[in-house]
Amino acid sequence: MAIYHFSVKTISRSAGRSAVACSAYRSGEKLIDERQGKEQDYTRKTGVEFTKIYAPENTNPELLDRNQLWNTVEKVERRKDANLAREFEIAFPHELNAKQRKEMLNELCQELVKRHGVIVDAAIHAPHTQSGSDERNYHAHIMFTGRQIDLETGDFAKKRNRDFNKENSSQTVNQWREAFADLTNKHLARAGYLSKVDHRSYADQDNGLQATIHEGSKVTQLRRQGVDTEISLKNDLIKQQNAEKQHLPEILKGLEQEIRLTESQIDKYKLDMSLETIRKLSSTMEPIKQAEHPKPQQKPSERKIEPSTRTEKPKLSATQQFDLLMDQLARQQQQKVIDQLRAEMKEFRSEYAKQTELSKKPEPMFFGKSKWQAEQIEIMRNLGNLERRFDTNKTRISYLEKQKPYGSHENYKAIAKKHPALFREMLKEKEQQEQIRQRQRDLEPTRTRTQSKDRER
């Protein structure tokens, strides 16, 4: 998923900074700072993927040289608290490759030159994965001059550009933030990706997400070293909560699909069981109806001999009828358990939605932050428990639907009590079967002796 990062910084002499040193670091080159009499050598710096200077037409060719450009800026800006340059720091979507990143940078810098008439010094940096940086952190530093180019002379104008002064800075930066978001989405779409970025804050988007706290260079360095700080731990918690809130619609949609699928399977199971019960009962009752309503006998002369195209179903024995009732009772009990599990799943889903709404409670500005954090941690724990219990019930339902119902001893006693006549008849059948098996066992030694005598002969 693409992320949005666009920040504006000022390179000021009052902060002890040098435009020459900043440019040397960003481009990975060796420049001579004539004002300070220093050699700014960053040729050993790694990760500089691409550098380029953009300027308006008719610009003095000497200003297209990086060393000459920024030394001229140091000379033109004479005040001790002068703003030497400004910088856009942008992050590229990790979905873009090196060529697509260059195309995006070119379009952004050319638009910057066109709008403000300044000279732009841009560099693309690759992430320093060896020092713990995210491998997707491809970004660019875009330095540009505070004065525009006089198109008649090709040198810097006498007056500074007022687009970024105190009165207009906020409006100008907001315009550029929106323009950069549109540019990012355009290049993502051109590369074949559907993901988009938004320059607005979470509060303006009203999406229920919480903004993280700016960590700064020291906290970032400690994080890369594996050292946790209060800010980094809090940001990790915020990121986890935001990720869960963003995936919430997908989770709810998946739960709804599972519920609909389970309901359809249960309805199909009920229908199949009803049809099976009706078929078995009808086959059992058919011989009884025939006995109660015998057909009138016909005279021999009136009888018609017709070919038999129908085979009568055999009558079920008492043992088979008893087993059928046992199976029906076991299936009813199994279905009752499935319905109960299904009701629990609905309750889990309702509680999941309630806990999700509670997680959207904003963080207090001053008092009660510790209590809010404890509540959020408890909510996240509850959501995890609900997901696990939902999955457990889903697994149990799937198992019960595939498992053959088991007739317990309690079911056996209940059916025997409800159908005493059938139970007595079943016992008689079993007693007769046992007598037959006993006769077979009694005859077995005689057969064995007969076979041995035949072998001796």
C-alpha positions in Angstrom: 0.0 0.0 0.0 1.4 3.4 -1.0 2.1 6.0 1.7 2.1 9.7 1.5 5.0 11.9 2.7 5.5 15.5 1.7 7.3 17.9 4.0 8.7 21.4 3.4 11.9 22.5 5.2 13.9 25.7 5.3 17.7 25.9 5.0 18.6 28.9 7.1 21.9 30.6 7.8 20.7 31.5 11.3 20.6 27.8 12.1 24.2 27.5 11.1 23.5 25.7 7.9 25.2 26.0 4.5 23.5 25.6 1.2 26.7 24.3 -0.3 27.0 21.6 2.4 23.4 20.6 2.0 23.7 20.2 -1.7 26.9 18.2 -1.4 25.3 15.8 1.0 22.2 15.3 -1.0 24.1 14.8 -4.3 27.0 12.8 -2.9 29.5 15.1 -4.4 32.5 17.2 -3.4 31.8 20.9 -3.4 33.9 23.9 -2.2 32.2 26.3 0.2 33.8 29.6 -0.7 32.1 31.5 2.1 33.4 29.2 4.8 36.5 28.1 3.0 35.6 24.5 3.5 35.6 21.4 1.3 32.3 19.6 1.6 33.2 16.0 0.5 30.4 13.5 0.5 31.7 11.3 -2.4 31.7 8.3 -0.1 28.0 8.6 0.6 26.0 5.6 -0.7 22.4 5.4 -1.9 22.3 8.4 -4.2 20.3 7.0 -7.1 19.8 10.1 -9.3 20.6 13.8 -9.4 19.7 16.6 -11.7 19.4 20.4 -11.8 16.3 22.0 -13.3 16.2 25.7 -14.3 14.1 28.1 -16.4 15.0 28.9 -20.0 17.6 31.6 -20.5 19.2 30.8 -17.2 22.9 31.7 -16.9 24.8 28.5 -17.8 27.2 29.1 -14.9 24.2 28.6 -12.5 23.6 25.1 -14.0 26.8 23.9 -12.2 26.0 22.7 -8.7 29.1 24.2 -7.1 28.7 27.5 -8.8 25.0 27.6 -8.1 25.0 27.4 -4.4 28.1 29.5 -3.9 26.3 32.2 -5.8 23.3 31.8 -3.5 25.6 32.2 -0.5 26.9 35.5 -2.0 23.5 36.9 -3.0 21.9 36.2 0.3 23.9 38.6 2.6 21.8 38.7 5.8 23.1 36.7 8.7 19.6 35.2 9.2 18.9 34.7 5.5 16.9 31.8 4.2 19.3 30.3 1.7 17.0 27.7 0.1 13.9 25.6 0.7 13.5 21.9 0.3 10.7 19.5 -0.5 11.2 16.1 1.0 9.0 13.5 -0.7 8.5 9.7 -0.5 8.0 7.6 -3.6 5.4 4.8 -3.7 7.4 1.6 -3.2 5.4 0.1 -6.2 7.3 2.3 -8.7 10.6 1.2 -10.2 13.7 3.4 -10.8 12.6 4.6 -14.2 9.1 5.5 -12.9 10.6 7.3 -10.0 12.7 9.5 -12.3 9.7 10.3 -14.5 7.7 11.3 -11.4 10.6 13.5 -10.1 11.1 15.2 -13.5 7.4 16.1 -13.7 7.4 17.5 -10.2 10.5 19.6 -10.6 9.5 21.0 -14.0 6.2 22.1 -12.5 8.1 23.7 -9.6 10.3 25.7 -12.1 7.2 26.6 -14.1 5.2 27.9 -11.1 7.9 29.9 -9.3 10.7 30.4 -11.8 13.4 29.1 -9.4 16.4 26.7 -9.9 15.8 23.2 -8.5 18.5 20.8 -7.4 17.0 17.3 -6.9 18.4 14.0 -5.7 16.8 10.5 -5.3 18.0 8.5 -2.3 17.7 4.7 -1.9 17.1 3.3 1.6 20.0 2.4 3.8 18.9 -1.1 4.7 22.1 -2.0 6.4 21.5 0.7 9.1 17.9 -0.5 9.7 16.0 1.6 7.2 12.9 0.3 5.5 13.8 -1.2 2.1 10.8 0.6 0.6 12.0 4.1 1.7 12.9 5.5 -1.6 12.7 9.3 -1.3 13.9 12.5 -2.9 15.4 15.8 -1.6 14.3 18.8 -3.8 16.3 21.9 -3.0 15.3 25.2 -4.7 16.5 28.7 -4.5 14.6 31.5 -2.6 15.0 33.9 -5.6 13.6 33.4 -9.0 15.6 33.8 -12.2 15.3 37.1 -14.1 14.5 36.0 -17.6 16.2 39.0 -19.2 19.5 38.7 -17.5 19.5 35.0 -16.7 20.7 35.7 -13.1 18.9 35.8 -9.8 16.3 38.6 -9.4 16.9 41.4 -7.0 13.8 40.6 -5.0 13.0 37.3 -3.4 10.1 35.1 -4.4 7.1 35.9 -2.1 5.2 32.7 -2.7 6.8 31.2 0.4 6.9 34.2 2.7 4.9 34.3 6.0 1.7 35.6 4.4 1.5 33.1 1.5 3.5 30.1 2.8 0.6 28.1 4.3 -1.5 28.4 1.2 1.4 27.6 -1.2 2.4 24.5 0.8 -1.2 23.2 0.9 -1.5 23.6 -2.8 1.8 21.7 -3.3 0.7 19.0 -0.9 -2.5 18.4 -2.9 -0.6 18.6 -6.2 1.9 16.0 -5.1 -0.9 13.7 -4.0 -2.5 14.0 -7.5 0.8 13.5 -9.2 1.5 10.3 -7.1 -2.0 8.9 -7.9 -1.5 9.6 -11.6 1.8 7.7 -11.7 0.5 4.8 -9.7 -2.4 4.5 -12.1 0.0 4.8 -15.0 2.0 1.9 -13.6 -1.1 -0.2 -13.2 -1.9 0.1 -9.5 -5.3 0.9 -8.0 -3.9 2.2 -4.6 -4.2 5.9 -3.9 -2.8 8.4 -1.4 -4.5 11.3 0.3 -2.7 14.6 1.3 -5.4 15.4 3.9 -4.9 14.6 7.6 -6.9 11.8 9.2 -9.0 14.3 11.0 -9.9 16.0 7.7 -10.6 12.6 6.1 -12.8 11.7 9.1 -11.8 8.1 8.8 -11.4 7.3 12.5 -7.7 6.8 12.2 -5.2 8.4 14.6 -2.1 10.3 13.5 1.3 9.2 14.8 3.8 11.4 16.7 6.8 12.8 14.9 9.8 10.7 16.1 12.7 12.9 14.9 16.2 11.8 14.1 17.2 10.7 17.6 14.2 8.4 18.2 14.6 7.0 14.6 18.3 6.2 15.3 17.4 4.5 18.6 14.6 2.5 16.8 17.1 1.3 14.2 19.4 0.2 17.0 16.6 -1.8 18.6 16.0 0.5 21.5 12.4 1.3 22.3 11.3 4.7 23.5 8.0 6.1 24.8 7.3 7.8 21.5 8.2 4.7 19.4 6.1 2.4 21.5 3.1 4.7 21.3 3.5 5.0 17.5 3.6 1.2 17.2 0.4 1.0 19.1 -1.2 3.7 17.0 -0.1 1.9 13.8 -1.5 -1.4 15.0 -4.8 0.2 15.8 -5.0 2.0 12.5 -4.1 -1.2 10.6 -6.9 -3.2 12.4 -9.4 -0.4 11.7 -8.5 -0.3 8.0 -8.9 -4.1 7.7 -12.2 -4.1 9.7 -14.5 -3.8 6.6 -12.7 -6.8 5.1 -13.1 -8.8 8.3 -16.8 -8.0 8.6 -17.3 -8.8 5.0 -15.6 -12.2 5.5 -17.7 -12.9 8.6 -20.9 -12.1 6.7 -19.9 -14.4 3.9 -19.1 -17.2 6.3 -22.4 -16.8 8.1 -24.4 -16.9 4.8 -22.5 -20.0 3.7 -23.1 -21.7 7.0 -26.8 -20.9 6.9 -27.2 -22.3 3.4 -25.4 -25.5 4.4 -27.6 -25.8 7.5 -30.8 -25.3 5.4 -29.6 -27.9 2.9 -28.7 -30.3 5.7 -32.2 -29.9 7.2 -33.9 -30.4 3.8 -31.9 -33.6 3.1 -32.7 -35.0 6.6 -36.4 -34.2 6.2 -36.6 -36.0 2.8 -34.7 -39.0 4.1 -37.0 -39.3 7.2 -40.1 -39.0 5.0 -38.8 -41.7 2.6 -37.9 -44.1 5.4 -41.2 -43.6 7.2 -43.3 -44.0 4.0 -41.5 -47.2 3.3 -42.2 -48.4 6.8 -46.0 -47.5 6.7 -46.7 -48.8 3.3 -47.1 -52.5 4.3 -49.3 -51.5 7.2 -51.6 -49.6 5.0 -51.8 -52.5 2.6 -52.8 -54.8 5.5 -55.4 -52.4 6.8 -57.0 -52.0 3.3 -56.7 -55.2 1.4 -57.6 -55.2 -2.2 -60.9 -56.9 -3.2 -60.4 -60.4 -4.5 -61.2 -60.8 -8.2 -62.7 -63.8 -9.8 -60.3 -66.0 -11.8 -62.0 -65.0 -15.0 -61.7 -61.3 -14.2 -58.1 -61.3 -13.2 -55.7 -59.8 -15.7 -52.1 -60.9 -15.9 -49.9 -57.8 -16.3 -46.1 -57.8 -16.3 -44.8 -56.6 -12.9 -42.8 -53.4 -13.2 -42.7 -52.5 -9.5 -40.8 -54.2 -6.7 -42.2 -53.9 -3.2 -39.9 -52.5 -0.6 -39.1 -54.9 2.2 -40.6 -54.3 5.6 -38.2 -53.0 8.2 -37.5 -55.2 11.2 -37.9 -54.0 14.7 -34.2 -53.6 15.1 -34.0 -51.5 11.9 -36.8 -49.3 13.1 -35.2 -48.9 16.5 -31.9 -47.9 14.8 -33.7 -45.5 12.6 -35.2 -43.7 15.6 -31.8 -43.7 17.3 -30.3 -42.0 14.2 -33.1 -39.4 14.0 -32.7 -38.5 17.6 -28.9 -38.2 17.3 -29.2 -36.0 14.2 -31.7 -33.8 16.1 -29.3 -33.4 18.9 -26.4 -32.7 16.5 -28.5 -30.0 14.8 -29.4 -28.4 18.1 -25.7 -28.1 18.9 -25.0 -26.6 15.4 -27.8 -24.1 15.9 -26.4 -23.1 19.3 -22.9 -22.6 17.9 -24.5 -20.5 15.1 -26.3 -18.3 17.6 -23.0 -17.8 19.5 -21.3 -16.7 16.2 -24.0 -14.0 15.7 -23.4 -12.8 19.3 -19.6 -12.7 18.6 -20.2 -10.6 15.5 -22.4 -8.2 17.3 -19.9 -7.8 20.2 -17.1 -7.4 17.6 -18.9 -4.5 16.1 -19.4 -2.9 19.5 -15.7 -3.3 20.4 -14.8 -1.7 17.1 -16.9 1.3 17.8 -15.2 1.7 21.2 -11.8 1.6 19.6 -12.7 4.7 17.6 -12.8 6.8 20.8 -10.3 9.6 20.2 -7.3 10.1 22.5 -7.7 12.8 25.2 -5.6 15.9 24.7 -4.5 16.3 28.3 -5.9 14.1 31.1 -6.7 10.4 31.0 -4.2 9.3 28.4 -3.0 6.4 30.4 -6.5 5.2 31.0 -7.3 5.6 27.3 -4.2 3.5 26.3 -5.2 0.8 28.8 -8.7 0.7 27.4 -7.4 0.5 23.8 -5.1 -2.4 24.7 -8.1 -4.2 26.4 -10.2 -3.6 23.3 -7.6 -5.0 21.0 -7.4 -8.1 23.3 -11.1 -8.5 23.2 -11.2 -8.3 19.4 -8.6 -11.0 19.1 -10.5 -13.3 21.5 -13.7 -12.8 19.6 -12.0 -13.7 16.3 -10.5 -16.9 17.8 -13.9 -17.9 19.3 -15.6 -17.3 16.0 -13.1 -19.4 14.2 -13.4 -22.2 16.8 -17.2 -22.3 16.4 -16.8 -22.3 12.6 -14.4 -25.3 12.8 -16.8 -27.2 15.1 -19.7 -26.7 12.8 -17.7 -27.9 9.8 -16.7 -31.0 11.8 -20.2 -31.8 13.0 -21.7 -31.5 9.5 -19.2 -34.0 8.2 -19.3 -36.3 11.3 -21.9 -39.1 11.5 -24.3 -38.6 14.5 -23.4 -40.8 17.4 -26.2 -42.6 19.3 -25.5 -42.5 23.1 -26.7 -44.8 25.8 -29.1 -42.1 27.0 -30.7 -42.0 23.6 -31.1 -45.8 23.7 -32.9 -45.6 27.1 -35.1 -42.7 25.9 -36.3 -44.5 22.8 -36.9 -47.7 24.7 -39.0 -45.8 27.2 -41.0 -44.0 24.5 -41.6 -47.1 22.3 -41.8 -50.1 24.7 -43.6 -52.4 22.3 -40.9 -51.8 19.6 -38.2 -52.3 22.2 -39.6 -55.7 23.3 -39.9 -56.8 19.7 -36.4 -55.8 19.0 -35.2 -57.8 22.1 -37.0 -60.8 20.8 -35.4 -60.4 17.4 -32.0 -60.2 19.0 -32.7 -63.2 21.2 -33.7 -65.2 18.1 -30.6 -64.1 16.3 -28.4 -65.1 19.2 -30.1 -68.6 19.3 -29.3 -69.0 15.6 -25.7 -68.0 16.1 -25.5 -70.4 19.1 -26.7 -73.3 16.9 -24.1 -72.4 14.3 -21.4 -72.5 17.0 -22.7 -75.9 18.2 -22.5 -77.3 14.7 -19.0 -76.0 14.1 -17.1 -78.8 16.0 -19.1 -81.6 14.2 -18.2 -80.1 10.8 -14.5 -79.8 11.9 -14.4 -83.5 13.0 -16.1 -84.6 9.7 -13.6 -82.7 7.6 -10.6 -84.2 9.6 -11.9 -87.8 9.1 -12.3 -87.1 5.4 -8.6 -86.0 5.2 -7.5 -89.1 7.0 -9.3 -91.3 4.5 
